[in-house]
Amino acid sequence: MEFNQKKWNLERYPKTKNRSLRAWSAVDEFILSEIEQFEWESKQVSIYHDSHGALTCALNKCQPLSVIHLNSQLKATKKNFELNKIPLENLRWDNPLKMNNPIDIGLLKIPKSIALFDFYLKSIHHYSKNDATILCGFMTRNFTPNMVSLAEYYFDNVSQTKAKKKARLLILKQPKKDINNQLGFHEIKNDLGLTIKQYPSVFSDKKIDYGTRLLLESIPKINDHDVILDLACGNGIIAAYMRAQNTKCNIHLVDDSFLAISSAKLNLSKENTYFHWKNDLNIKIKTGKKFNLITCNPPFHFEFENTIEIALNLFKNAKKHLTNNGTLLIVANRHLNYTTHLVKLFDSVKTIKSNDKYEVISCSVLR
């Protein structure tokens, strides 16, 4: 990627075997070409949803604040700082619930989730100065009228550029007065006797999805001494269900999303419960070195990309962290055909429950 008469070396994290995927896009290039008309080096710049840190690296001279939602995003940004020989102390970042920085220029790559877009706009609106300019980038193929409607709710002046390399920008100015911009969570009620709280864009944000429900029906008896991991925990519904069955077992929750882990903390008490904002299993376990049970509803949608690579890496890591005769219990869409991959990793792989769309697979290693 080129910007400000310099070539920037950027890599994706996690790495992918798909060579067509880059660590930046036409959206990044369009935003950077547009920001050149501003005196950005002397401005207070905040960057949202910068997946691999391309914008944060290119604009590091002004030490922008990067609002980071994913642990993998933080790792990618640090890696790309190192690749471009930028001192890590120049990296300023905050999580979406803590961000507190006045905005002259706001840069946002519009996420797939409209709920997350609204969440970001609340934050941007709250901290924007009266003369702030906000550049929101997106690929033309991903445009929806809701993007404009949301932008117009928070800003009086909303314009749209022409396309450049199939990317476009919404330019927002003049933040409206007396607009509700409080960041918050909502509740999901269900027939399991649990009321789940969660922040926007966390899976599944309106109800317990059918796959998760099928997994809950397959949870084995939980013993007091069990050490359990809810991997890619989302709002923590699986862990909360298991906690309702047993209050003494130790449960760890891991998720790449800061908003997911923050949601899970709303749904489980801290007693015998450990929360990890991580995209891997490099975690400290005070209660034992390995897990008796790992549950997982693995993601395969990542913004506008679909891939099973990340799920397969989760399975490989899970295998290393199971006790003798421990169980990895996953639920997945049947068309993903995870079984063909799992049999290469585990000694025992069984489909224990299924319907027309989902299957629950139990995996174990006999050491």
N, C-alpha and C positions, 0 to 999 in steps of 0.2 A: 504494500500500500504506500502511496506517495502523498505527502502533505508538507507544506512549508519548505519546499525545496529539499526534502529529505525522503529517503526510502526507509520504511519501517518494516522490520522483520517481525511477523506475528504468527503464532502457532495456536491451534485449538487445544483446549483441555476440557475433558479427556480427549486423548488422541482418537482418531477414527481411521478406519481402513478405506473409507470413501474419499478418494482423492479429489472429487469435485467440490467438497466442502472446504471453505476457507474460514479463517478467523476474523474476516471482515466481509462486508458486502457493499453493494452499490449505495445502500442507505448511509453507511458510514462515510463513504466518499462524497455523497451529496451534502451531508451535514457539514463536513469539513470545508467543502468548497464554498458553502454559504456563510460560514462563520468568519471567513477571511475578510468580509466587508466590515466586521466589527473590530474594535480595539480590544480583542479578546484577551491579550496578554496582561492587561491591567484590570480586567473585570473579574467579578465573582461568578464563577461558572460551576453549575451543578449538572451532573450527568446521571441519567437513569437508564437502567436496562442495557448496559454496555456489556454484552454477553462475554466477550473474550478480552475486553479492555482496550480495544483498538482506539476509541476516542480518548480514553484516559491517558494512554501512552502518547498519542499525537499532540495533545494539549497540555502535556505535563509542565510546560514552562510557567503556566499560570496556577499550577497546583490546584486543579479543579477538585471538587468533592464528588466522589463516585458513590452513588447510593447502590449498595450491593445486596441482592436478594438471595443469591445462591453461593454456597461455599465453593463450588467448582468455579464460579465466576471470579471469586477472590483469588483462587489459586492460578487461574488463567491470567489474570491481570498481573499478579506478582511475577509469573513466569515471563510474560512479555516485557515487563519492566527490565528484568534481568537480561533478556535477549537484546534489548536496545540500550543496555548499559545506563539505565536510569536508576539513580539511587532509590532504594525502597523507602527511605524516609520522605521522599517526595510524594509518595502515595497517600492521599487523604481519602478515607472512605468511612461510611457509616451504614448501619442497617436501616431498612425502610421505616422502622418505628422510632428511631432515635434521631434521624436527620434534623439538623438545626443550623441552617446556613442561609443567609440572605442571598437572593438570586438576581444577578444582572442578566445572565444568559443561562437558560435552561436547555439541555439537550436530552431528548428522549427518543429511543427506538421503540416504537409502539409495539407492545406485546400482543400475542394472539388473544390472550384473555382480556375481554372488555372490562371485566371486574377489576383486573390488575391495572389496566389503563386508567380507570376512574380513581383507583387508590393512589396512583402516582400523581394524577392531576390534582387531587386534594392537597397532597404535599407540596407540589409545585406552586399551586395557587396561594397556599398559606405563607410561603417564604418569598414569593416574587415581589420585587420592588415595583412601584407604580409604573416605571418606565422599562420594565424587564421585557425581554424578547425570548420566546420559547420556540425552539425548533423541534418538531415531532416528525420523525422519519418513518416511512413504511414502503414496502414494495407494492406497486400498483395492483397486482393480482390479489393482494390481501386486504384491499380497501373495503370498508363497510360504512354506510351512512352514519352508524352509531358513533364513529370516530369524530365526525364533525359535530354531531349533536352534543356529545360530551364536552368537547372543546368549547363550544358556544355557551354551555352552562356556566363555565368558569371564567371565560374571557369575552370581552366585548368585541374585540377585533380578531377575527379568525379568517385567514386567507390560505389559499392552496396554490402551490407552484405547479408548473408544467412538469411532465415526467422527464427524468434524465436517467438513462440506462435502466428504465423500468422502475425507478424509485421516484418518490414524491415527498414533499414536505408540507405539513400544516404549520403555519406561522401564527403564533398566538401572542397578542399584546393586550394591554389594558385589563388587568385582572379586575373582575367585578367586585363590588362591595356587598357585604352582608350575605355571603354565600356559605352554606354549610360545608366546611372543609375539615371536619374532625375525622381523624383516622379511627376506625373501630372494627369490631367483629360482629358477627350475627350468630344466631342459634339455629340448630337443626334438630327438630324433635322427631322421634321415631318410636316404633313399638317394641324396642328392646329395653325400655326402661332407662335409657340414657339420653340426656340432652347434650348435644355436642356443640361446642362453640368453635368458631374459626374465622380467620381473617380471609379477605377476598383472594380468589384464584387458587386456593388450596383444594386439591382433589378430595372428595367430591363435594361441591359447595352448596348443593341444594337438598340432597338426601343421601342416604347410604346406598351406594351403587350396588347393583345386583351381584357383581363379582365378589365384593367384600362380604356381602351377606352370605354367599355360598361358603366362603372361607370361614366365617364365624360359626357356621353350622358344623364345621369339620374340626374345630379346636379340640384337642384331646383334654383329658382331665389334667388340671394344673396342680402340682404338688407344692408344699410349702418351701422346699429347698430348691426348687427349679430356678435357673437363671435363664431369662427369656429375652429375645431381641425382636422388636418390631422394626423391620428393615424397610426403609422408604415409607415411614410411618404416616405421612400426611397429617391429618388432624388428630391422629392418635386413637381412632375409633377401635381398632383391633386391640391395642394395649388396654384401652378403657374397658372393653368387654372382658378381657382376661383378668384385669384387676378386680372386676366385679365378682369373678368366680373365686378369686383367692387374693387376700390382702397381704399375705406374708411373702410371696415369691418376689424375686428381684426382676424388675423389668427395665430394659434399656430401649430407648427409642432413638433412631437415627434417621435424619433426612437432610437432603441437600438444600432444601428451602428454609430460609430463616422464618418466613411466615408460617410454614408448616410446623416447625418446632415450637414457635410461639403459640400456635393454636393448640398443640398437644399439651403445653404447659397449663392451658386453661381448663383442660379436661381430666387431668390426673394430678393427684397430690404428689408432693415430692418424696413422701415416705416410701422407701424401697424402690424408688423410680429415678432413672437417670436419663437426662436428655442430652443428645449430641448433635450439634449442627455440623454435619460432616457429609461428604459424598463418598466416603469409603468406611472401612471398618478399623481404621487406625485409631482405636479408642481405648481409654483406660477402663478396666473392669475391676473394681475393688472387690467384688463378691465372688470372683472366680475367673479363671482364664478363658473358659469356653462356655458355650450356650447349650442347654438341653433342647431348646426349641427356638427356631427362627421362623417368624412368619413374614410373608412379603406379598404385597400386591404390586408387582414391579411396573414401573412406568415404561412406556415406549413412545409416547408423544412428547416431543421436546420443541416447544414453540411450533414452528411450521415444518419441522422435520419429524419423521418417524424412523426409529431404529431400535433394534433389539440388542445392539452392542453393549449398552450400559447395563441392561438387565443380565446379560450373560456374564459380565464382569462381577456383578453383585453375587451371582450364583457361585462363581469361583471363589470369591472371598468368603462367602457364607460357609462353604465346605471346610475351609481352614479353621473356622471358629466354632465348629460343632464338637461336642463331647462324643465319646464312644457311644454309638447307637443313638446319638442325637438326631433330631428331625428338622429338615427344612420343609416348611409347608407353604406352598405358593398357590395363588389363583391367577389365572390368565385367560385371555381370549383363546379359544381353541385353534383359531386359524394361525396363531403364532407358532404352534407346533414346538413348544419348548422341550417336549419329551425327547426329541431326537438329539438335543444338545445335552440334556441332563443325564442321559444314560452314559455319556462319555465321562462324566464327572463323578457320579455316585454309584455305589454298589447296588442300591435298591431304589427303584423309581416306580411309584405306583400312582395311578389315577384313582382317587378314592371317592370323588364326587364329581358329577358333571351335569350340565343341561345343554340346551341347543347352542349356547353361546360361550359358556365358561367351563373350565375344569379346575379342580383342586388336585395338585400333585404333591405327594409326600416323597421326600428324598432322604436317604440316610447313607452313612459311611460305616462299614463294619471294620473297625480297626483291630 
